Amino acid sequence: QVQLVESGGGSVQAGGSLRLSCAASERTYSMYVMGWFRQAPGKEREGVATIIRPGSTTYADSVKGRFTISKDNAKNTLYLQMNSLKPEDTAVYYCAAGDVWFGFSWWADGRAAEYWGQGTQVTVSS
């Protein structure tokens, strides 16, 4: 069974924090790349952060220094800790997994991701 299930979204004021979780099946958790994407209304999907086996991380410039991606191997779960949230972070956030990596800019448009979660809404008010 292949699955990714996000949770942890919600509404928060600017400057606040949220932690997103993505529970993965064995198959998806074992993939080479896991990452978070987001899509705001009227905008294209964008890559936010990735983690590559065994643990190298990459971030979009827009979230660098504010967001942290991590994995818990005991729980087969991917996380995204989001601090200092801004209204422009408002979007549906998706976790994704894949086995091919040619760099963040290549991954960030989502073409390389093989499996996707259903998404979780994050709303940041000013």
N, C-alpha and C positions, 0 to 999 in steps of 0.2 A: 504494500500500500504506500502510495506516495502522497504526502500531504504537508502543507504549511499552514498553520493557523495562527493569525495575529491576534493580539489582545493588548489592552492598556491605553488605547486612545481615549480622548475625552476633551473637555473644554478647560482652558486655563488662561489666566491673565498673562499679559506680556511680562517677561522676567521670570516666570514660573518654570517648573520642570515636569516632565512626564517620562516614564519608562515604558517603552513598547517591548512586548515579548512575541516571539514567534516559535511555537512548538512544532518541531519537525519530526517526520518519520525517520527511521534509520537510513533509508535510501537517500533522502534529501539532505540529511545532516552530514552524511559522509561525502557529499559532493565537494569539489575543489574550491568553489567560490560560493559564499553566501553574502547576501547584501540587502540593503533597504533602498527602496525607491519611494518617490512621492509624486502625486499629481494633484495640482490645484485646479479649481474650476477655470476652464478656458485656456489652460496652459498644457504644454507637453509634459509627459512623464520625464522625470529626471532621477539619476542616480544620486543617492545621498551618502552612502557609506558601504564599504565592502570589507570582508575579512576572508583571507585566503589561507588555506592550510599551509603551515601549522598555526599561523596567527597574525600574519601581516595585515595591517589595516590601511585603508585609504579613505579619504573624505573629500566631498565636494567643497570647494572654497567657501561656499555660502554657509557651511555648518562647522567648518574647522574651528576647533577650540571650544565649541559649545556642545557638540554631540560626541558620544562615544559608543562604538559598536563592540560587542563582546559575545562570547559563547560560553555556555555551561555544558560541558561534555557529559556530566552526570545526568543532566535533564534533557539532553538533545534540544536545547533551546538557544535561540539567537536573541540578543537584546539590542535595543537602541536607547541609551540614556540621553535625554534631550534636556539641556539646561539653557538658561537665559533665552527662553523662547521669545520669538518675535511674531507679530501678526503675519508676516510673509512666510512663516513656517506652516501656516494653515494649509492642510492638504489631506488627501487620503494616502496613508502610508502602507506600502506593500513590502513583504519580504519575498525574496526570490533566491533560487539556487541554480547553479550550473557547473559544468565541468571544464569550460573553456575560458581562458583568460589571456587577453592581449593588452591589458592595461586598463586603467579606470575609464579613460575617455571612451574606449571601445565598448566597455561593459555598460557604461552609464546610460545609454539610450535603450537598454533593455533587450536588445536583440539576442544577446548570448544567454539570457536566463532561460532555463528549461522548465522550471516549475515556479508557480506563483501562489501566494496566499490570496485570500479574499479581500484583504485591505481593512484598515481601521482608521477612523476619522480622527484627526487632530485639529482642534480649533483654538486659535490664540487670539484673544481679544485685547484691544489697546486700552 
